[in-house]
Amino acid sequence: MKGALVFLIAFFAVLLISLALPGIPPGKMIYDAIATETDYEVLGIAVPTLVAAVFNAVIYGVIIWLIYDLLIARKKPKETKWKMGEKVSSGPGTQP
């Protein structure tokens, strides 16, 4: 659940940054590769700028979420097993 929150925060932060600086790669390059230049506007924002910002937000949001997830997975303590009130080691060379 925390990962989703991290993604959403990163998504909206990158979206706002990309709207302010529309030339940030790779959003503009992806838009240029799959669409033609238009002069339509949505809420006063040019469609190419908006689409490039959404591409950037999704791509960078996923990257930031993956980094967060890998860092959290590294910090988690290893799981120990308990059997009848005794701690059981599950490593090589150990017997339960």
N, CA, C and O atoms as a Tinker XYZ file with bonds, in Angstrom:
   384  protein
     1  N      0.816000   -1.188000    0.000000    73     2
     2  CA     0.000000    0.000000    0.000000    64     1     3
     3  C      0.861000    1.255000    0.000000    63     2     4     5
     4  O      0.520000    2.261000   -0.622000    81     3
     5  N      1.995000    1.178000    0.715000    73     3     6
     6  CA     2.894000    2.328000    0.729000    64     5     7
     7  C      3.487000    2.563000   -0.650000    63     6     8     9
     8  O      3.751000    3.704000   -1.026000    81     7
     9  N      3.699000    1.492000   -1.405000    73     7    10
    10  CA     4.242000    1.611000   -2.750000    64     9    11
    11  C      3.317000    2.402000   -3.661000    63    10    12    13
    12  O      3.780000    3.194000   -4.482000    81    11
    13  N      2.016000    2.194000   -3.522000    73    11    14
    14  CA     1.049000    2.942000   -4.326000    64    13    15
    15  C      1.087000    4.421000   -3.979000    63    14    16    17
    16  O      0.986000    5.276000   -4.859000    81    15
    17  N      1.230000    4.716000   -2.707000    73    15    18
    18  CA     1.325000    6.109000   -2.281000    64    17    19
    19  C      2.593000    6.759000   -2.829000    63    18    20    21
    20  O      2.566000    7.906000   -3.275000    81    19
    21  N      3.690000    6.028000   -2.795000    73    19    22
    22  CA     4.950000    6.544000   -3.357000    64    21    23
    23  C      4.785000    6.804000   -4.849000    63    22    24    25
    24  O      5.228000    7.838000   -5.350000    81    23
    25  N      4.152000    5.878000   -5.561000    73    23    26
    26  CA     3.928000    6.076000   -6.997000    64    25    27
    27  C      3.077000    7.309000   -7.260000    63    26    28    29
    28  O      3.405000    8.111000   -8.135000    81    27
    29  N      1.993000    7.471000   -6.516000    73    27    30
    30  CA     1.112000    8.619000   -6.747000    64    29    31
    31  C      1.802000    9.947000   -6.466000    63    30    32    33
    32  O      1.632000   10.906000   -7.218000    81    31
    33  N      2.571000   10.009000   -5.399000    73    31    34
    34  CA     3.298000   11.241000   -5.080000    64    33    35
    35  C      4.306000   11.548000   -6.184000    63    34    36    37
    36  O      4.406000   12.686000   -6.642000    81    35
    37  N      5.055000   10.521000   -6.611000    73    35    38
    38  CA     6.031000   10.713000   -7.689000    64    37    39
    39  C      5.330000   11.097000   -8.984000    63    38    40    41
    40  O      5.800000   11.974000   -9.709000    81    39
    41  N      4.202000   10.445000   -9.280000    73    39    42
    42  CA     3.460000   10.734000  -10.505000    64    41    43
    43  C      3.058000   12.206000  -10.565000    63    42    44    45
    44  O      3.323000   12.883000  -11.559000    81    43
    45  N      2.421000   12.701000   -9.507000    73    43    46
    46  CA     1.947000   14.080000   -9.535000    64    45    47
    47  C      3.095000   15.086000   -9.492000    63    46    48    49
    48  O      3.001000   16.153000  -10.098000    81    47
    49  N      4.173000   14.762000   -8.786000    73    47    50
    50  CA     5.330000   15.667000   -8.753000    64    49    51
    51  C      5.961000   15.776000  -10.138000    63    50    52    53
    52  O      6.253000   16.876000  -10.606000    81    51
    53  N      6.171000   14.634000  -10.794000    73    51    54
    54  CA     6.772000   14.643000  -12.134000    64    53    55
    55  C      5.814000   15.258000  -13.137000    63    54    56    57
    56  O      6.256000   15.933000  -14.067000    81    55
    57  N      4.519000   15.045000  -12.978000    73    55    58
    58  CA     3.538000   15.647000  -13.879000    64    57    59
    59  C      3.628000   17.168000  -13.816000    63    58    60    61
    60  O      3.655000   17.836000  -14.849000    81    59
    61  N      3.674000   17.709000  -12.612000    73    59    62
    62  CA     3.766000   19.169000  -12.474000    64    61    63
    63  C      5.085000   19.709000  -13.018000    63    62    64    65
    64  O      5.110000   20.753000  -13.669000    81    63
    65  N      6.172000   19.004000  -12.753000    73    63    66
    66  CA     7.470000   19.434000  -13.271000    64    65    67
    67  C      7.487000   19.370000  -14.795000    63    66    68    69
    68  O      8.019000   20.267000  -15.449000    81    67
    69  N      6.908000   18.317000  -15.360000    73    67    70
    70  CA     6.883000   18.167000  -16.815000    64    69    71
    71  C      5.974000   19.188000  -17.481000    63    70    72    73
    72  O      6.226000   19.585000  -18.619000    81    71
    73  N      4.932000   19.616000  -16.800000    73    71    74
    74  CA     4.083000   20.664000  -17.365000    64    73    75
    75  C      4.827000   22.001000  -17.388000    63    74    76    77
    76  O      4.635000   22.810000  -18.296000    81    75
    77  N      5.675000   22.224000  -16.388000    73    75    78
    78  CA     6.448000   23.460000  -16.345000    64    77    79
    79  C      7.620000   23.424000  -17.331000    63    78    80    81
    80  O      7.975000   24.446000  -17.919000    81    79
    81  N      8.217000   22.243000  -17.508000    73    79    82
    82  CA     9.361000   22.058000  -18.416000    64    81    83
    83  C      9.024000   20.953000  -19.412000    63    82    84    85
    84  O      9.428000   19.808000  -19.207000    81    83
    85  N      8.293000   21.262000  -20.487000    73    83    86
    86  CA     7.771000   20.212000  -21.368000    64    85    87
    87  C      8.817000   19.450000  -22.181000    63    86    88    89
    88  O      8.469000   18.439000  -22.791000    81    87
    89  N     10.054000   19.871000  -22.221000    73    87    90
    90  CA    11.051000   19.181000  -23.036000    64    89    91
    91  C     11.770000   18.052000  -22.333000    63    90    92    93
    92  O     12.707000   17.483000  -22.894000    81    91
    93  N     11.361000   17.706000  -21.114000    73    91    94
    94  CA    12.044000   16.647000  -20.364000    64    93    95
    95  C     11.850000   15.308000  -21.077000    63    94    96    97
    96  O     10.722000   14.912000  -21.369000    81    95
    97  N     12.963000   14.610000  -21.356000    73    95    98
    98  CA    12.824000   13.301000  -22.004000    64    97    99
    99  C     12.341000   12.261000  -21.005000    63    98   100   101
   100  O     12.519000   12.467000  -19.804000    81    99
   101  N     11.758000   11.190000  -21.418000    73    99   102
   102  CA    11.485000   10.712000  -22.763000    64   101   103
   103  C     10.087000   11.047000  -23.258000    63   102   104   105
   104  O      9.716000   10.641000  -24.359000    81   103
   105  N      9.299000   11.780000  -22.471000    73   103   106
   106  CA     7.909000   12.049000  -22.840000    64   105   107
   107  C      7.726000   12.704000  -24.189000    63   106   108   109
   108  O      6.901000   12.260000  -24.987000    81   107
   109  N      8.477000   13.746000  -24.457000    73   107   110
   110  CA     8.350000   14.457000  -25.727000    64   109   111
   111  C      8.792000   13.572000  -26.887000    63   110   112   113
   112  O      8.191000   13.617000  -27.960000    81   111
   113  N      9.841000   12.765000  -26.682000    73   111   114
   114  CA    10.309000   11.870000  -27.750000    64   113   115
   115  C      9.265000   10.799000  -28.072000    63   114   116   117
   116  O      9.051000   10.463000  -29.236000    81   115
   117  N      8.620000   10.268000  -27.036000    73   115   118
   118  CA     7.578000    9.256000  -27.257000    64   117   119
   119  C      6.397000    9.882000  -27.982000    63   118   120   121
   120  O      5.853000    9.289000  -28.914000    81   119
   121  N      5.998000   11.075000  -27.560000    73   119   122
   122  CA     4.874000   11.742000  -28.224000    64   121   123
   123  C      5.200000   12.010000  -29.687000    63   122   124   125
   124  O      4.362000   11.780000  -30.559000    81   123
   125  N      6.411000   12.497000  -29.966000    73   123   126
   126  CA     6.789000   12.780000  -31.354000    64   125   127
   127  C      6.813000   11.514000  -32.206000    63   126   128   129
   128  O      6.538000   11.570000  -33.405000    81   127
   129  N      7.137000   10.378000  -31.600000    73   127   130
   130  CA     7.212000    9.119000  -32.344000    64   129   131
   131  C      5.837000    8.550000  -32.679000    63   130   132   133
   132  O      5.682000    7.881000  -33.701000    81   131
   133  N      4.828000    8.805000  -31.829000    73   131   134
   134  CA     3.530000    8.153000  -32.062000    64   133   135
   135  C      2.407000    9.095000  -32.475000    63   134   136   137
   136  O      1.333000    8.632000  -32.858000    81   135
   137  N      2.627000   10.393000  -32.408000    73   135   138
   138  CA     1.537000   11.323000  -32.721000    64   137   139
   139  C      2.051000   12.497000  -33.544000    63   138   140   141
   140  O      3.252000   12.754000  -33.622000    81   139
   141  N      1.116000   13.187000  -34.146000    73   139   142
   142  CA     1.470000   14.387000  -34.908000    64   141   143
   143  C      1.206000   15.621000  -34.050000    63   142   144   145
   144  O      0.427000   15.578000  -33.097000    81   143
   145  N      1.844000   16.677000  -34.392000    73   143   146
   146  CA     1.697000   17.934000  -33.650000    64   145   147
   147  C      0.280000   18.485000  -33.862000    63   146   148   149
   148  O     -0.209000   18.537000  -34.991000    81   147
   149  N     -0.370000   18.892000  -32.769000    73   147   150
   150  CA    -1.712000   19.474000  -32.844000    64   149   151
   151  C     -1.731000   20.797000  -32.102000    63   150   152   153
   152  O     -0.807000   21.129000  -31.360000    81   151
   153  N     -2.795000   21.539000  -32.316000    73   151   154
   154  CA    -2.928000   22.803000  -31.596000    64   153   155
   155  C     -4.121000   22.780000  -30.639000    63   154   156   157
   156  O     -4.584000   23.828000  -30.188000    81   155
   157  N     -4.616000   21.571000  -30.333000    73   155   158
   158  CA    -5.708000   21.451000  -29.365000    64   157   159
   159  C     -5.210000   21.797000  -27.971000    63   158   160   161
   160  O     -4.025000   21.670000  -27.661000    81   159
   161  N     -6.158000   22.243000  -27.132000    73   159   162
   162  CA    -5.823000   22.537000  -25.742000    64   161   163
   163  C     -6.828000   21.869000  -24.817000    63   162   164   165
   164  O     -8.013000   21.763000  -25.133000    81   163
   165  N     -6.335000   21.422000  -23.674000    73   163   166
   166  CA    -7.174000   20.863000  -22.624000    64   165   167
   167  C     -6.884000   21.660000  -21.370000    63   166   168   169
   168  O     -5.752000   21.676000  -20.885000    81   167
   169  N     -7.906000   22.323000  -20.842000    73   167   170
   170  CA    -7.763000   23.182000  -19.668000    64   169   171
   171  C     -6.672000   24.227000  -19.857000    63   170   172   173
   172  O     -5.973000   24.582000  -18.908000    81   171
   173  N     -6.529000   24.720000  -21.085000    73   171   174
   174  CA    -5.542000   25.749000  -21.382000    64   173   175
   175  C     -4.125000   25.236000  -21.567000    63   174   176   177
   176  O     -3.196000   26.032000  -21.700000    81   175
   177  N     -3.943000   23.924000  -21.578000    73   175   178
   178  CA    -2.625000   23.319000  -21.759000    64   177   179
   179  C     -2.612000   22.612000  -23.109000    63   178   180   181
   180  O     -3.535000   21.861000  -23.424000    81   179
   181  N     -1.575000   22.847000  -23.906000    73   179   182
   182  CA    -1.467000   22.215000  -25.215000    64   181   183
   183  C     -1.415000   20.697000  -25.047000    63   182   184   185
   184  O     -0.759000   20.185000  -24.140000    81   183
   185  N     -2.117000   19.984000  -25.935000    73   183   186
   186  CA    -2.200000   18.521000  -25.843000    64   185   187
   187  C     -0.823000   17.859000  -25.916000    63   186   188   189
   188  O     -0.562000   16.939000  -25.140000    81   187
   189  N      0.078000   18.290000  -26.824000    73   187   190
   190  CA     1.401000   17.642000  -26.829000    64   189   191
   191  C      2.135000   17.783000  -25.487000    63   190   192   193
   192  O      2.797000   16.846000  -25.041000    81   191
   193  N      2.019000   18.933000  -24.857000    73   191   194
   194  CA     2.652000   19.142000  -23.553000    64   193   195
   195  C      2.011000   18.247000  -22.501000    63   194   196   197
   196  O      2.715000   17.649000  -21.687000    81   195
   197  N      0.704000   18.148000  -22.506000    73   195   198
   198  CA    -0.012000   17.332000  -21.530000    64   197   199
   199  C      0.301000   15.846000  -21.704000    63   198   200   201
   200  O      0.544000   15.146000  -20.720000    81   199
   201  N      0.299000   15.364000  -22.936000    73   199   202
   202  CA     0.576000   13.949000  -23.191000    64   201   203
   203  C      2.021000   13.610000  -22.820000    63   202   204   205
   204  O      2.273000   12.570000  -22.212000    81   203
   205  N      2.964000   14.471000  -23.177000    73   203   206
   206  CA     4.371000   14.241000  -22.825000    64   205   207
   207  C      4.543000   14.244000  -21.304000    63   206   208   209
   208  O      5.324000   13.459000  -20.766000    81   207
   209  N      3.821000   15.120000  -20.614000    73   207   210
   210  CA     3.904000   15.173000  -19.149000    64   209   211
   211  C      3.351000   13.889000  -18.526000    63   210   212   213
   212  O      3.909000   13.391000  -17.548000    81   211
   213  N      2.270000   13.351000  -19.075000    73   211   214
   214  CA     1.700000   12.105000  -18.552000    64   213   215
   215  C      2.654000   10.933000  -18.812000    63   214   216   217
   216  O      2.850000   10.090000  -17.937000    81   215
   217  N      3.247000   10.878000  -20.015000    73   215   218
   218  CA     4.250000    9.834000  -20.288000    64   217   219
   219  C      5.394000    9.914000  -19.281000    63   218   220   221
   220  O      5.793000    8.900000  -18.709000    81   219
   221  N      5.919000   11.112000  -19.065000    73   219   222
   222  CA     7.011000   11.287000  -18.107000    64   221   223
   223  C      6.590000   10.861000  -16.708000    63   222   224   225
   224  O      7.342000   10.184000  -16.006000    81   223
   225  N      5.390000   11.256000  -16.305000    73   223   226
   226  CA     4.921000   10.947000  -14.958000    64   225   227
   227  C      4.799000    9.439000  -14.746000    63   226   228   229
   228  O      5.167000    8.930000  -13.688000    81   227
   229  N      4.286000    8.730000  -15.739000    73   227   230
   230  CA     4.149000    7.280000  -15.609000    64   229   231
   231  C      5.526000    6.617000  -15.579000    63   230   232   233
   232  O      5.783000    5.768000  -14.726000    81   231
   233  N      6.400000    6.992000  -16.490000    73   231   234
   234  CA     7.720000    6.357000  -16.575000    64   233   235
   235  C      8.533000    6.631000  -15.320000    63   234   236   237
   236  O      9.051000    5.700000  -14.703000    81   235
   237  N      8.652000    7.896000  -14.936000    73   235   238
   238  CA     9.451000    8.223000  -13.758000    64   237   239
   239  C      8.776000    7.761000  -12.468000    63   238   240   241
   240  O      9.461000    7.427000  -11.501000    81   239
   241  N      7.446000    7.738000  -12.440000    73   239   242
   242  CA     6.731000    7.216000  -11.276000    64   241   243
   243  C      7.031000    5.750000  -11.042000    63   242   244   245
   244  O      7.246000    5.332000   -9.904000    81   243
   245  N      7.049000    4.959000  -12.118000    73   243   246
   246  CA     7.362000    3.532000  -12.001000    64   245   247
   247  C      8.817000    3.343000  -11.566000    63   246   248   249
   248  O      9.104000    2.483000  -10.734000    81   247
   249  N      9.724000    4.129000  -12.113000    73   247   250
   250  CA    11.137000    4.021000  -11.728000    64   249   251
   251  C     11.314000    4.340000  -10.249000    63   250   252   253
   252  O     12.007000    3.612000   -9.539000    81   251
   253  N     10.702000    5.409000   -9.783000    73   251   254
   254  CA    10.811000    5.786000   -8.372000    64   253   255
   255  C     10.168000    4.730000   -7.478000    63   254   256   257
   256  O     10.700000    4.413000   -6.414000    81   255
   257  N      9.027000    4.182000   -7.899000    73   255   258
   258  CA     8.374000    3.127000   -7.124000    64   257   259
   259  C      9.250000    1.875000   -7.044000    63   258   260   261
   260  O      9.353000    1.260000   -5.983000    81   259
   261  N      9.887000    1.490000   -8.168000    73   259   262
   262  CA    10.758000    0.313000   -8.153000    64   261   263
   263  C     11.951000    0.519000   -7.223000    63   262   264   265
   264  O     12.329000   -0.393000   -6.488000    81   263
   265  N     12.542000    1.703000   -7.252000    73   263   266
   266  CA    13.663000    1.997000   -6.357000    64   265   267
   267  C     13.203000    1.913000   -4.909000    63   266   268   269
   268  O     13.887000    1.322000   -4.074000    81   267
   269  N     12.059000    2.495000   -4.608000    73   267   270
   270  CA    11.514000    2.433000   -3.253000    64   269   271
   271  C     11.271000    0.982000   -2.840000    63   270   272   273
   272  O     11.633000    0.577000   -1.736000    81   271
   273  N     10.665000    0.214000   -3.721000    73   271   274
   274  CA    10.341000   -1.176000   -3.405000    64   273   275
   275  C     11.605000   -2.000000   -3.163000    63   274   276   277
   276  O     11.638000   -2.825000   -2.249000    81   275
   277  N     12.635000   -1.788000   -3.965000    73   275   278
   278  CA    13.891000   -2.522000   -3.774000    64   277   279
   279  C     14.571000   -2.121000   -2.470000    63   278   280   281
   280  O     15.142000   -2.973000   -1.789000    81   279
   281  N     14.521000   -0.851000   -2.114000    73   279   282
   282  CA    15.125000   -0.413000   -0.857000    64   281   283
   283  C     14.376000   -0.970000    0.345000    63   282   284   285
   284  O     15.001000   -1.357000    1.332000    81   283
   285  N     13.058000   -1.017000    0.281000    73   283   286
   286  CA    12.258000   -1.561000    1.380000    64   285   287
   287  C     12.494000   -3.066000    1.493000    63   286   288   289
   288  O     12.599000   -3.585000    2.604000    81   287
   289  N     12.578000   -3.772000    0.375000    73   287   290
   290  CA    12.802000   -5.219000    0.403000    64   289   291
   291  C     14.160000   -5.532000    1.015000    63   290   292   293
   292  O     14.314000   -6.559000    1.676000    81   291
   293  N     15.127000   -4.681000    0.812000    73   291   294
   294  CA    16.456000   -4.909000    1.366000    64   293   295
   295  C     16.464000   -4.694000    2.875000    63   294   296   297
   296  O     17.235000   -5.340000    3.585000    81   295
   297  N     15.620000   -3.798000    3.374000    73   295   298
   298  CA    15.597000   -3.483000    4.802000    64   297   299
   299  C     14.770000   -4.454000    5.635000    63   298   300   301
   300  O     14.915000   -4.492000    6.857000    81   299
   301  N     13.903000   -5.242000    4.995000    73   299   302
   302  CA    13.045000   -6.161000    5.746000    64   301   303
   303  C     13.896000   -7.224000    6.427000    63   302   304   305
   304  O     14.804000   -7.775000    5.805000    81   303
   305  N     13.620000   -7.519000    7.687000    73   303   306
   306  CA    14.380000   -8.576000    8.359000    64   305   307
   307  C     14.004000   -9.942000    7.790000    63   306   308   309
   308  O     12.889000  -10.151000    7.313000    81   307
   309  N     14.956000  -10.857000    7.854000    73   307   310
   310  CA    14.685000  -12.201000    7.353000    64   309   311
   311  C     13.694000  -12.895000    8.264000    63   310   312   313
   312  O     13.681000  -12.688000    9.477000    81   311
   313  N     12.868000  -13.721000    7.651000    73   311   314
   314  CA    11.819000  -14.412000    8.386000    64   313   315
   315  C     12.394000  -15.586000    9.164000    63   314   316   317
   316  O     13.183000  -16.363000    8.625000    81   315
   317  N     12.009000  -15.718000   10.416000    73   315   318
   318  CA    12.428000  -16.871000   11.213000    64   317   319
   319  C     11.206000  -17.730000   11.478000    63   318   320   321
   320  O     10.085000  -17.230000   11.580000    81   319
   321  N     11.436000  -19.019000   11.588000    73   319   322
   322  CA    10.338000  -19.945000   11.825000    64   321   323
   323  C     10.352000  -20.372000   13.286000    63   322   324   325
   324  O     11.413000  -20.535000   13.890000    81   323
   325  N      9.187000  -20.545000   13.832000    73   323   326
   326  CA     9.047000  -20.993000   15.227000    64   325   327
   327  C      8.315000  -22.323000   15.217000    63   326   328   329
   328  O      7.322000  -22.511000   14.514000    81   327
   329  N      8.849000  -23.258000   16.035000    73   327   330
   330  CA     8.211000  -24.566000   16.129000    64   329   331
   331  C      8.083000  -24.926000   17.607000    63   330   332   333
   332  O      9.080000  -25.109000   18.304000    81   331
   333  N      6.865000  -25.023000   18.059000    73   331   334
   334  CA     6.565000  -25.395000   19.445000    64   333   335
   335  C      7.348000  -24.531000   20.441000    63   334   336   337
   336  O      7.897000  -25.036000   21.419000    81   335
   337  N      7.390000  -23.235000   20.177000    73   335   338
   338  CA     8.040000  -22.322000   21.109000    64   337   339
   339  C      9.542000  -22.222000   20.951000    63   338   340   341
   340  O     10.187000  -21.477000   21.688000    81   339
   341  N     10.124000  -22.963000   19.997000    73   339   342
   342  CA    11.566000  -22.909000   19.779000    64   341   343
   343  C     11.845000  -22.299000   18.417000    63   342   344   345
   344  O     11.124000  -22.542000   17.449000    81   343
   345  N     12.899000  -21.507000   18.360000    73   343   346
   346  CA    13.300000  -20.893000   17.104000    64   345   347
   347  C     14.000000  -21.944000   16.246000    63   346   348   349
   348  O     14.883000  -22.655000   16.725000    81   347
   349  N     13.603000  -22.039000   14.979000    73   347   350
   350  CA    14.176000  -23.020000   14.070000    64   349   351
   351  C     14.935000  -22.261000   12.992000    63   350   352   353
   352  O     14.383000  -21.381000   12.330000    81   351
   353  N     16.195000  -22.607000   12.823000    73   351   354
   354  CA    17.031000  -22.001000   11.802000    64   353   355
   355  C     16.822000  -22.750000   10.511000    63   354   356   357
   356  O     16.743000  -23.979000   10.516000    81   355
   357  N     16.729000  -22.026000    9.386000    73   355   358
   358  CA    16.507000  -22.709000    8.121000    64   357   359
   359  C     17.664000  -22.466000    7.155000    63   358   360   361
   360  O     17.444000  -22.423000    5.945000    81   359
   361  N     18.858000  -22.310000    7.644000    73   359   362
   362  CA    20.004000  -22.092000    6.784000    64   361   363
   363  C     20.723000  -23.391000    6.487000    63   362   364   365
   364  O     20.369000  -24.434000    7.037000    81   363
   365  N     21.745000  -23.346000    5.612000    73   363   366
   366  CA    22.493000  -24.559000    5.276000    64   365   367
   367  C     23.310000  -25.034000    6.472000    63   366   368   369
   368  O     23.889000  -24.224000    7.195000    81   367
   369  N     23.354000  -26.317000    6.674000    73   367   370
   370  CA    24.149000  -26.901000    7.750000    64   369   371
   371  C     23.480000  -26.849000    9.112000    63   370   372   373
   372  O     24.125000  -27.146000   10.117000    81   371
   373  N     22.220000  -26.487000    9.174000    73   371   374
   374  CA    21.516000  -26.433000   10.458000    64   373   375
   375  C     20.421000  -27.478000   10.454000    63   374   376   377
   376  O     19.860000  -27.816000    9.412000    81   375
   377  N     20.139000  -27.966000   11.601000    73   375   378
   378  CA    19.080000  -28.958000   11.744000    64   377   379
   379  C     17.982000  -28.383000   12.624000    63   378   380   381
   380  O     18.268000  -27.663000   13.580000    81   379
   381  N     16.745000  -28.690000   12.315000    73   379   382
   382  CA    15.642000  -28.164000   13.131000    64   381   383
   383  C     15.589000  -28.787000   14.504000    63   382   384
   384  O     14.717000  -28.446000   15.303000    81   383
